[in-house]
Amino acid sequence: MRTPSMIATEDVPEAFDSAAPRYDLMVALNPGYHRHLRSAAAALAERLAPVETTRIVDLGCGSGASTRALVQQFGQSRLDVVGIDASSGMLKQAEAKPWPAGVRFVHGLAEELAWSRGDWGLSDPVDGVFAAYLFRNVTERDKVLAAVHDLLVPGGVLVTQEYSVAGSRLAQWIWTVVCWLVVIPLSWLTSRESRLYRYLWRSVQRFDSVDSFTDRMSAAGYVDVEVRTVPGWQRGILHTFRARKPAEQGPSGPVMDEPARGA
């Protein structure tokens, strides 16, 4: 039995709907949040081959902070970005912001990518997929990784940014202390609502370890899988994963862990 303060995975979009009006304020109170997104967007740009128009899917785009990081990173280059999110409330926040031509948003679940991509205007493959703070919230991670792999052009790149503390007692302890002494109280002060951020704490505790998630990526067919963490208190907690679809289909290469460095 769930108490009213608990959120099941299938209820996450509704919880984000409720939190959407104050979500940008909450992330603004998180030191480094936007800087870390820009760093992850740079990790994507570093591995994309130059083309006339770079096509990117921002999977789990939320209120558009990750989309903004992509636009800032790619600058004046021709960019076609499709932001996809399951929360209509978060998409409403994203769509209300000014965007350059080539940016659009679609309402949809990441789990539906395999069979809904045509309806979302994604019949053709894309150069890159960006997924920030998404995979904790999907019910079928392996299937979503496979769908993203299928969506990418040969040689295309997936970058995902996610909290992961499994396997590190220190990281779990720091995460718990920060959530319960800072994040959850701030959510109550800003919106009188803390359910989403209690879920955030719990979902990070339950998410894959770094090694488990990189194993998932390799099993889905990605190669050149890399992971790096960030400096500061989130070191060993927040990670950027980067991987590539093989330019030519064949056996997957080994997992290559990049030494931890500042993002």
C-alpha positions as CSV (number, residue, x, y, z in Angstrom):
1,M,0.0,0.0,0.0
2,R,1.3,3.5,-0.9
3,T,1.0,6.4,1.4
4,P,-0.2,9.8,-0.2
5,S,3.4,11.1,-0.1
6,M,4.7,8.2,-2.2
7,I,4.9,8.2,-6.0
8,A,4.9,5.1,-8.2
9,T,6.8,5.2,-11.4
10,E,3.6,5.3,-13.5
11,D,2.5,8.4,-11.6
12,V,5.7,10.4,-12.2
13,P,4.4,12.5,-15.1
14,E,1.4,13.7,-13.0
15,A,3.8,14.6,-10.2
16,F,5.9,16.6,-12.6
17,D,2.7,18.3,-13.8
18,S,2.0,19.5,-10.3
19,A,5.6,20.7,-9.7
20,A,6.0,22.3,-13.1
21,P,5.1,25.9,-12.1
22,R,7.9,26.0,-9.5
23,Y,10.3,23.6,-11.1
24,D,12.6,26.2,-12.7
25,L,12.9,28.0,-9.4
26,M,13.9,24.8,-7.7
27,V,16.6,23.9,-10.2
28,A,17.9,27.5,-10.0
29,L,18.5,26.9,-6.3
30,N,20.7,23.9,-7.2
31,P,24.3,25.2,-7.6
32,G,25.8,23.9,-10.8
33,Y,22.6,22.5,-12.3
34,H,22.7,24.5,-15.5
35,R,26.5,24.3,-15.7
36,H,26.4,20.5,-15.5
37,L,23.8,20.4,-18.3
38,R,26.0,22.6,-20.5
39,S,28.9,20.3,-19.8
40,A,26.9,17.2,-20.8
41,A,25.7,19.0,-24.0
42,A,29.3,19.7,-24.8
43,A,30.1,16.0,-24.4
44,L,27.5,15.4,-27.1
45,A,28.8,18.0,-29.4
46,E,32.4,16.7,-29.1
47,R,31.5,13.4,-30.7
48,L,29.1,14.6,-33.4
49,A,30.4,14.7,-36.9
50,P,29.8,18.1,-38.7
51,V,26.7,18.1,-40.9
52,E,24.6,20.7,-42.6
53,T,21.9,20.4,-40.0
54,T,22.5,18.6,-36.7
55,R,19.4,16.6,-35.6
56,I,19.0,15.9,-31.9
57,V,16.3,14.5,-29.7
58,D,16.2,15.8,-26.1
59,L,14.5,12.9,-24.5
60,G,12.9,13.8,-21.2
61,C,13.3,17.5,-21.9
62,G,11.3,18.7,-18.9
63,S,10.8,22.5,-18.7
64,G,13.5,23.0,-21.4
65,A,16.6,23.5,-19.3
66,S,18.4,20.7,-21.2
67,T,17.1,22.0,-24.5
68,R,18.5,25.4,-23.7
69,A,21.9,23.8,-22.9
70,L,21.9,22.2,-26.3
71,V,21.0,25.4,-28.1
72,Q,23.7,27.3,-26.2
73,Q,26.3,24.6,-26.9
74,F,25.7,24.4,-30.7
75,G,25.5,28.2,-31.1
76,Q,24.8,29.4,-34.6
77,S,25.1,26.0,-36.3
78,R,22.0,24.7,-37.9
79,L,20.2,22.7,-35.3
80,D,17.0,20.7,-35.4
81,V,16.0,19.7,-31.8
82,V,12.9,17.8,-30.8
83,G,12.2,17.9,-27.0
84,I,10.1,15.0,-25.8
85,D,8.5,14.7,-22.3
86,A,5.7,12.8,-20.6
87,S,4.6,15.7,-18.5
88,S,2.3,18.2,-20.2
89,G,2.9,20.6,-17.4
90,M,6.6,20.6,-17.9
91,L,6.1,21.0,-21.7
92,K,3.9,24.0,-21.1
93,Q,6.7,25.6,-19.2
94,A,9.2,24.8,-22.0
95,E,6.9,26.0,-24.9
96,A,6.4,29.3,-23.1
97,K,10.1,30.2,-23.5
98,P,11.6,31.9,-26.6
99,W,13.3,29.4,-28.9
100,P,15.2,29.7,-32.2
101,A,13.8,28.1,-35.4
102,G,14.3,24.4,-35.4
103,V,13.2,23.7,-31.8
104,R,9.9,22.0,-31.2
105,F,8.4,19.9,-28.4
106,V,6.3,16.7,-28.4
107,H,4.3,15.1,-25.6
108,G,5.1,11.4,-25.2
109,L,6.6,8.7,-23.0
110,A,10.2,7.6,-23.6
111,E,8.9,4.0,-23.4
112,E,6.8,4.8,-26.6
113,L,9.7,5.9,-28.7
114,A,10.0,2.6,-30.6
115,W,6.5,2.7,-32.1
116,S,5.6,6.4,-31.8
117,R,8.6,8.0,-33.4
118,G,6.9,8.4,-36.8
119,D,4.0,10.2,-35.1
120,W,6.5,12.5,-33.5
121,G,8.2,13.4,-36.8
122,L,11.2,11.2,-36.2
123,S,10.8,8.7,-39.1
124,D,14.4,9.5,-40.1
125,P,17.3,8.8,-37.8
126,V,19.0,11.5,-35.8
127,D,22.6,12.4,-35.1
128,G,22.4,12.5,-31.3
129,V,20.1,11.9,-28.4
130,F,20.4,13.8,-25.1
131,A,18.7,12.4,-22.0
132,A,19.2,14.3,-18.7
133,Y,17.7,12.8,-15.5
134,L,15.5,10.5,-17.5
135,F,16.5,6.8,-17.1
136,R,15.7,6.6,-13.4
137,N,12.1,7.4,-14.3
138,V,11.5,4.9,-17.2
139,T,10.0,1.5,-16.5
140,E,11.9,-0.4,-19.2
141,R,15.4,1.0,-19.4
142,D,16.7,-1.7,-21.8
143,K,13.9,-1.2,-24.2
144,V,14.4,2.6,-24.2
145,L,18.1,2.2,-24.8
146,A,17.4,-0.1,-27.7
147,A,14.9,2.3,-29.2
148,V,17.3,5.2,-28.9
149,H,20.0,3.0,-30.6
150,D,17.6,2.3,-33.4
151,L,16.8,6.0,-33.7
152,L,20.5,7.1,-34.1
153,V,22.3,7.2,-37.4
154,P,25.3,4.9,-37.7
155,G,28.0,6.6,-35.6
156,G,25.3,8.7,-33.8
157,V,25.9,9.5,-30.1
158,L,23.8,9.1,-26.9
159,V,24.6,11.3,-23.9
160,T,22.7,10.8,-20.7
161,Q,23.2,12.5,-17.4
162,E,22.0,10.9,-14.2
163,Y,22.4,10.5,-10.5
164,S,23.8,7.1,-9.4
165,V,24.8,6.3,-5.9
166,A,24.4,2.5,-5.8
167,G,27.6,0.7,-4.6
168,S,28.9,3.7,-2.7
169,R,27.9,4.1,0.9
170,L,29.5,7.6,1.0
171,A,27.5,8.7,-2.0
172,Q,24.3,7.3,-0.6
173,W,24.9,9.1,2.7
174,I,25.7,12.4,1.1
175,W,22.7,12.2,-1.2
176,T,20.3,11.4,1.7
177,V,21.7,14.3,3.8
178,V,21.4,16.8,1.0
179,C,17.9,15.7,0.0
180,W,16.4,15.7,3.5
181,L,18.2,18.7,4.9
182,V,18.2,20.9,1.8
183,V,16.2,19.8,-1.3
184,I,13.0,18.5,0.4
185,P,12.7,21.5,2.8
186,L,13.3,23.9,-0.1
187,S,10.5,22.2,-2.2
188,W,8.1,22.7,0.7
189,L,9.1,26.4,1.1
190,T,8.7,27.2,-2.6
191,S,5.5,25.2,-3.3
192,R,4.1,23.6,-0.2
193,E,4.7,20.3,-2.1
194,S,7.5,17.8,-1.5
195,R,6.2,14.5,-3.0
196,L,8.3,14.9,-6.2
197,Y,11.5,15.5,-4.3
198,R,10.9,12.6,-1.9
199,Y,10.5,10.5,-5.0
200,L,13.7,12.0,-6.4
201,W,15.6,10.9,-3.2
202,R,14.2,7.4,-3.4
203,S,14.5,6.9,-7.1
204,V,18.2,7.8,-7.0
205,Q,18.8,5.3,-4.2
206,R,17.2,2.6,-6.3
207,F,18.8,3.4,-9.7
208,D,21.5,1.3,-11.3
209,S,25.1,1.5,-10.2
210,V,27.4,3.2,-12.8
211,D,28.7,-0.2,-13.8
212,S,25.2,-1.7,-14.2
213,F,24.1,1.2,-16.4
214,T,27.2,1.1,-18.6
215,D,26.6,-2.7,-18.9
216,R,23.0,-2.0,-20.1
217,M,24.4,0.4,-22.8
218,S,26.9,-2.2,-24.0
219,A,24.2,-4.9,-24.1
220,A,22.0,-2.6,-26.2
221,G,24.7,-2.4,-28.8
222,Y,26.5,0.8,-27.9
223,V,30.3,1.1,-28.2
224,D,32.9,3.4,-26.8
225,V,30.9,3.8,-23.6
226,E,32.4,6.4,-21.3
227,V,31.4,7.8,-17.9
228,R,32.6,10.8,-15.9
229,T,31.5,12.5,-12.8
230,V,31.5,16.1,-11.7
231,P,33.4,18.1,-9.1
232,G,32.2,19.3,-5.8
233,W,29.7,17.7,-3.4
234,Q,28.1,15.8,-6.4
235,R,31.3,14.0,-7.2
236,G,30.5,10.3,-7.4
237,I,26.8,11.1,-7.4
238,L,26.1,12.9,-10.7
239,H,27.5,11.2,-13.8
240,T,27.6,11.8,-17.6
241,F,27.4,8.7,-19.7
242,R,28.4,8.9,-23.4
243,A,28.2,6.1,-26.0
244,R,28.1,5.7,-29.7
245,K,26.1,3.6,-32.2
246,P,28.7,1.7,-34.3
247,A,29.3,3.3,-37.7
248,E,29.0,-0.2,-39.1
249,Q,27.0,-2.9,-37.3
250,G,29.2,-5.5,-35.7
251,P,30.3,-6.8,-32.3
252,S,30.2,-4.3,-29.5
253,G,33.5,-3.0,-28.3
254,P,34.6,-3.1,-24.6
255,V,33.4,-0.6,-22.0
256,M,35.9,2.1,-21.5
257,D,35.6,4.1,-18.3
258,E,37.0,7.6,-18.6
259,P,38.8,8.7,-15.5
260,A,36.7,10.9,-13.3
261,R,37.1,14.6,-14.1
262,G,35.4,17.9,-13.8
263,A,32.4,18.2,-16.1
